[in-house]
Amino acid sequence: MALMPVDEALTRILDGAAPAANTEILPLAEGGGRVLARDLLALRTQPPFAASAMDGYAVRASEAVTGAKLRLQGESAAGHGFDAPLAPGSTIRIFTGAPVPEGADTVLIQEDTERLDDGLVLVMQAPEAGRNIRPAGVDFTEGRTGLARGRVLDAGAITLAAAMNHAELPIIRKPRVAILATGDELRLPGQTLGPGQIIASNTFGIAALARGAGADVIDLGIAADRLDALDEALDTALAHEVDVLVTIGGASVGDHDLVQKALTGRGMALDFWKIAMRPGKPLMSGNLGKLRVLGLPGNPASSLVCAHLFLEPLIARLAGRPDPDRKRTARLGNDLPENDQRQDYLRGDLEIDAEGRLFAIPSAQQDSSLMTVFADARCLIIRPPFAPAARAGSICEVLVLRP
């Protein structure tokens, strides 16, 4: 099977990916960071009455001329409005958020007045008619769409939903992602290592990435290099009705690489399993019924690069979130040689010079097993297939990993 270009692989992985049809109803307090399953309409009008935007005095603008003395009629406070209409030649003390009494058309701010001893209020500066009043419904009216389907519920959206009087929210179900590490050599962090054994570190990084992209994660643990162990793990994934099965390692076709064999033996339709990229060539993609399968390489950096490129946007689509927008344009900090037929993702740092230009500096070491390099990297520098040699200062494209 020929090596597939990265862009084509991503298109095929995302083909048909959409949020689950069934939704959840969550309490408002638990909706932060989730995605709305349908438009949210206002259940009330805000404000429900004309309200004062300032502390001051409710007046008729025609009477509140400079030098006028108005008789204090009463007071309107938030939650305790003044019920009677404004009498001619009078004013009503009013506070921010309080209902504007009938007959008043302007709020005169308190700094432009003086309280006199005989119950009168002196107008020191005439107000502009209509000032400092928020009309009823100026924010939103009952029945209006306040938040659209697909909105990620950040602090502002949650606040608006509460103001519209929603105690519960219709939410898109999180995609369920099962992660299975494979290999006789793997042990969990904290366990004692025997000869030839290593720590299964990839699972934890991939799980963190998947949760950050909006998924619920099920850790299937480590499967030994045996078909029965892989079958058992697959049974668990199917029992949990997961949307995506992510396998780590074992997706090639060597004597001990049994993942592809186990999955195709259960009916998986293999789409592809080799990508024209570095690191991360042995990437597998397929479908087992409705279950999407993504087989990541075993090398840590290869696994994480592939997860950023393919798993993160897949989860975003399934979660109803916007596609990740991590690509930026930068300038190379070092010279780079010409590239071969595989698209390179060089781990690197980002710096901003005195002129505000963004520079990407490739790391000196690029071996796909070096997690110290990946953990320090702030970006992946993208080198297209057959790219010519590039000089320092030339324009390049980067995928930002962290600020």
C-alpha positions in Angstrom: 0.0 0.0 0.0 1.5 3.3 -1.1 2.2 6.1 1.4 -0.8 8.5 1.6 -0.4 12.3 1.7 -1.2 13.8 5.1 -4.0 16.0 3.8 -5.7 13.1 2.1 -5.4 11.0 5.2 -7.0 13.7 7.3 -9.9 14.1 4.8 -10.6 10.4 4.9 -10.4 10.2 8.7 -12.9 13.1 9.1 -15.2 11.9 6.3 -18.7 11.6 7.7 -17.7 12.5 11.3 -20.5 14.3 13.0 -21.9 14.7 16.6 -24.0 11.9 18.0 -27.8 12.4 17.4 -28.7 11.8 21.0 -28.2 14.6 23.5 -27.9 15.1 27.2 -29.8 17.5 29.5 -27.4 18.9 32.0 -27.9 21.4 34.9 -26.8 24.9 34.0 -23.9 24.7 36.6 -22.5 21.7 34.7 -22.6 23.1 31.2 -19.3 25.0 31.2 -17.1 23.9 28.3 -19.7 21.7 26.7 -21.4 22.2 23.3 -25.1 23.2 22.8 -27.1 20.6 21.0 -29.8 23.0 19.7 -30.6 26.7 19.6 -31.3 28.2 23.0 -34.2 30.7 23.1 -34.8 33.4 25.7 -37.5 32.4 28.2 -37.9 36.0 29.3 -37.2 39.6 28.2 -34.2 41.4 29.6 -34.6 43.9 31.1 -38.3 43.2 31.7 -38.9 47.0 32.3 -37.2 50.3 31.5 -34.4 50.4 34.0 -32.0 53.1 35.2 -28.4 52.8 34.1 -27.1 55.1 36.8 -27.7 56.4 40.3 -29.6 59.7 40.1 -33.1 61.1 39.7 -35.9 60.1 37.3 -37.2 63.2 35.6 -39.1 64.6 32.6 -36.3 66.1 30.4 -38.6 69.1 29.6 -38.7 70.0 33.3 -35.1 69.3 34.2 -33.6 72.5 32.8 -30.5 74.0 34.4 -31.4 75.8 37.6 -34.8 74.1 38.0 -35.9 72.9 41.4 -37.9 69.7 41.4 -39.8 68.3 44.4 -38.6 64.9 45.6 -41.6 62.5 45.3 -40.1 59.2 46.3 -37.6 56.5 45.6 -37.1 53.6 43.2 -34.5 50.9 44.0 -33.7 47.6 42.4 -36.4 45.1 43.6 -38.4 47.9 45.1 -39.8 50.2 42.4 -41.9 53.3 42.9 -45.5 52.4 42.0 -47.0 55.8 41.4 -46.5 57.9 38.2 -44.1 60.9 38.3 -46.0 64.0 39.2 -45.5 67.3 37.3 -42.6 69.3 38.7 -41.3 66.4 40.7 -38.5 63.9 40.6 -37.9 60.4 42.0 -34.7 59.2 43.5 -33.5 56.2 41.5 -30.7 53.7 41.7 -29.0 51.6 39.0 -31.2 48.7 37.8 -34.4 50.1 39.4 -37.6 50.5 37.3 -38.1 53.9 35.7 -41.4 55.3 37.0 -44.2 56.0 34.7 -44.0 59.5 33.3 -40.2 59.8 33.6 -38.2 59.8 30.3 -34.6 60.6 31.6 -32.3 59.8 34.5 -30.4 62.8 35.8 -27.1 61.6 37.3 -26.6 62.5 40.9 -23.4 64.4 40.2 -25.4 67.0 38.3 -27.7 67.7 41.2 -27.8 69.2 44.7 -30.2 68.1 47.4 -31.7 71.1 49.1 -33.0 71.2 52.7 -36.6 71.8 51.8 -37.2 68.6 49.9 -36.2 70.0 46.6 -33.6 68.8 44.1 -31.6 71.5 42.2 -30.7 70.7 38.6 -27.2 71.9 38.1 -26.7 70.5 34.6 -29.7 69.8 32.3 -29.5 66.2 31.0 -30.0 65.1 27.4 -33.5 63.6 26.9 -33.6 59.8 27.2 -30.2 59.5 28.8 -29.2 56.8 31.3 -32.3 54.6 30.7 -32.1 51.0 29.4 -35.3 50.3 27.5 -37.2 47.1 28.2 -35.8 44.3 26.0 -32.7 46.2 24.9 -30.6 43.1 25.8 -33.0 40.4 24.5 -36.7 39.6 24.2 -38.6 36.4 25.0 -38.4 33.9 22.2 -35.3 35.3 20.6 -32.4 32.9 19.8 -29.7 33.8 22.3 -27.2 31.0 21.7 -26.9 29.0 18.6 -26.5 25.2 18.3 -22.8 24.3 18.4 -21.8 27.1 20.7 -19.1 26.1 23.1 -20.4 27.2 26.5 -17.8 29.6 27.8 -18.3 31.9 30.8 -20.2 34.5 28.7 -22.5 31.9 27.1 -23.3 30.3 30.5 -24.1 33.7 32.0 -26.4 34.5 29.0 -28.2 31.1 29.4 -28.8 31.8 33.0 -30.1 35.3 32.3 -32.5 33.8 29.7 -33.8 31.7 32.6 -32.5 28.3 31.6 -31.9 26.0 34.6 -31.0 23.1 32.2 -29.2 22.9 28.9 -29.4 20.6 25.9 -25.8 19.3 25.4 -24.1 17.3 22.6 -22.9 14.0 24.1 -19.2 13.8 24.4 -17.6 11.3 22.0 -16.3 8.2 23.8 -12.7 7.3 23.0 -11.2 4.0 24.1 -7.4 3.8 24.2 -5.5 0.5 24.1 -1.7 0.2 24.4 -0.2 -3.0 23.0 3.0 -4.8 23.5 4.6 -7.5 25.7 7.3 -5.0 26.6 5.0 -2.4 28.2 4.5 -1.8 31.9 2.5 0.9 33.7 4.2 3.8 35.5 5.3 2.8 39.0 5.7 -0.9 38.1 9.1 -2.6 38.3 10.6 -3.1 34.9 12.1 -6.4 33.9 14.8 -7.0 31.2 13.7 -5.4 27.9 10.6 -3.7 29.3 9.6 0.0 29.1 7.0 2.3 30.5 3.7 2.7 28.6 3.8 6.5 28.6 1.8 7.2 25.4 -1.6 6.3 26.8 -1.5 9.1 29.3 -0.5 11.8 26.8 -3.1 10.6 24.3 -5.8 10.5 27.0 -5.0 14.1 28.1 -5.2 15.3 24.5 -8.5 13.5 23.9 -10.1 14.9 27.0 -8.8 18.4 26.1 -10.4 18.0 22.6 -13.8 17.2 24.2 -13.9 13.4 24.6 -14.7 11.0 27.5 -11.8 8.5 27.7 -11.9 4.8 28.5 -8.5 3.4 29.3 -8.4 -0.3 28.1 -5.0 -0.8 29.6 -2.2 -2.8 27.9 -2.9 -5.8 25.7 -0.2 -8.4 25.3 1.0 -9.4 21.8 -1.7 -12.2 21.5 -4.8 -12.3 19.4 -6.9 -13.4 22.4 -5.8 -10.4 24.5 -6.6 -8.0 21.6 -10.0 -9.6 21.1 -10.8 -9.2 24.8 -9.9 -5.5 24.7 -12.0 -5.0 21.6 -14.9 -6.7 23.3 -14.6 -4.2 26.1 -14.5 -1.3 23.7 -17.6 -2.5 21.9 -19.4 -3.1 25.2 -18.8 0.5 26.1 -20.2 1.6 22.7 -17.2 3.9 22.1 -17.1 6.1 19.1 -13.3 5.8 18.5 -10.9 3.1 19.3 -7.3 4.3 19.5 -4.6 1.7 19.5 -1.0 2.5 20.3 1.7 0.4 18.6 1.5 -3.0 16.9 -0.3 -1.7 13.7 2.5 -2.7 11.3 2.7 -6.1 9.7 5.7 -7.6 11.6 5.5 -11.0 13.3 4.6 -9.4 16.6 2.4 -6.6 15.2 -1.0 -8.2 15.6 -3.4 -5.2 16.0 -4.3 -4.9 12.3 -4.7 -8.7 12.0 -7.0 -8.8 15.1 -9.2 -6.0 13.9 -9.5 -7.1 10.3 -10.3 -10.6 11.7 -13.3 -9.0 13.5 -14.5 -7.3 10.4 -12.7 -3.9 10.3 -12.6 -2.3 6.9 -9.1 -1.1 6.7 -8.8 2.3 5.0 -5.1 2.9 5.1 -2.1 2.3 7.3 0.9 4.2 5.9 1.3 8.0 5.8 3.9 10.0 3.9 5.0 11.8 7.1 7.8 11.9 9.6 7.4 11.0 12.4 4.4 8.8 12.3 4.4 6.8 9.0 2.7 3.6 10.5 -0.7 5.2 11.1 -3.7 2.9 10.6 -7.3 4.0 9.9 -10.4 1.9 9.5 -14.0 1.3 10.5 -15.6 -1.6 12.4 -19.3 -0.9 11.8 -19.9 2.5 13.4 -16.7 2.3 15.4 -13.8 4.4 14.0 -10.4 2.9 14.5 -7.2 4.9 14.6 -4.0 3.0 15.1 -1.1 5.3 16.3 2.6 4.4 16.1 4.3 3.1 19.3 7.1 5.7 19.4 6.0 8.5 21.8 6.7 11.5 19.6 5.2 9.8 16.5 2.1 8.9 18.5 1.6 12.4 19.8 2.3 14.1 16.4 -0.3 11.8 14.8 -2.8 12.5 17.7 -2.5 16.2 17.2 -2.9 15.9 13.4 -5.7 13.3 13.2 -7.2 12.4 16.6 -7.8 16.0 17.9 -9.7 17.2 14.8 -11.7 13.9 14.7 -12.8 14.3 18.3 -13.6 18.0 17.6 -15.9 17.0 14.7 -17.6 14.3 16.8 -18.0 16.7 19.7 -19.6 19.4 17.6 -16.7 21.8 18.2 -14.9 24.0 15.7 -11.9 22.5 14.0 -8.7 23.2 15.9 -6.9 26.3 14.6 -3.3 25.7 15.6 -1.5 26.6 12.3 0.5 29.8 12.2 3.0 31.4 9.8 6.5 32.0 11.1 10.1 32.5 10.0 12.7 29.8 10.2 15.4 30.4 12.9 17.9 28.0 11.2 18.7 26.8 7.7 17.1 23.5 6.7 18.1 21.0 4.0 15.8 19.9 1.2 13.2 17.4 2.1 12.3 14.0 0.7 8.9 12.5 -0.2 7.6 12.5 3.4 6.1 15.6 5.1 8.2 16.4 8.1 7.0 17.7 11.5 10.1 19.0 13.2 9.8 19.7 16.9 10.9 23.3 17.7 10.7 26.4 19.8 9.0 29.7 19.1 10.5 33.2 19.7 9.3 36.7 18.9 12.1 39.2 17.9 12.2 42.9 18.7 10.2 43.7 15.6 7.4 41.4 16.7 8.1 38.7 14.1 7.5 35.0 15.0 10.5 32.7 14.6 10.5 28.9 14.7 13.7 27.2 15.8 14.1 23.5 15.1 15.3 21.3 17.9 18.8 19.9 17.3 17.5 16.3 17.9 14.5 14.9 16.0 14.5 11.2 16.9 10.8 10.1 17.4 11.6 8.3 20.7 12.9 11.4 22.5 10.1 12.7 24.8 12.3 15.3 26.4 12.5 17.0 23.0 8.8 16.8 22.4 7.9 18.0 25.9 10.1 21.1 25.4 8.8 21.8 22.0 6.3 24.7 21.5 5.6 23.9 17.8 5.9 21.5 15.0 7.6 23.0 12.0 5.9 21.7 8.8 8.2 20.8 5.9 6.1 19.7 2.8 7.3 16.8 0.7 10.2 17.6 -1.7 10.5 21.1 -0.1 13.8 22.7 -1.3 16.5 23.8 1.1 15.3 26.8 3.2 17.4 29.6 4.6 17.0 31.1 8.1 14.4 33.9 7.9 12.3 32.3 5.2 8.6 31.7 5.7 7.4 28.4 7.1 4.2 27.0 8.5 4.0 25.7 12.1 1.5 23.8 14.2 1.5 25.5 17.7 1.6 22.9 20.5 1.5 25.3 23.5 1.9 29.1 24.2 
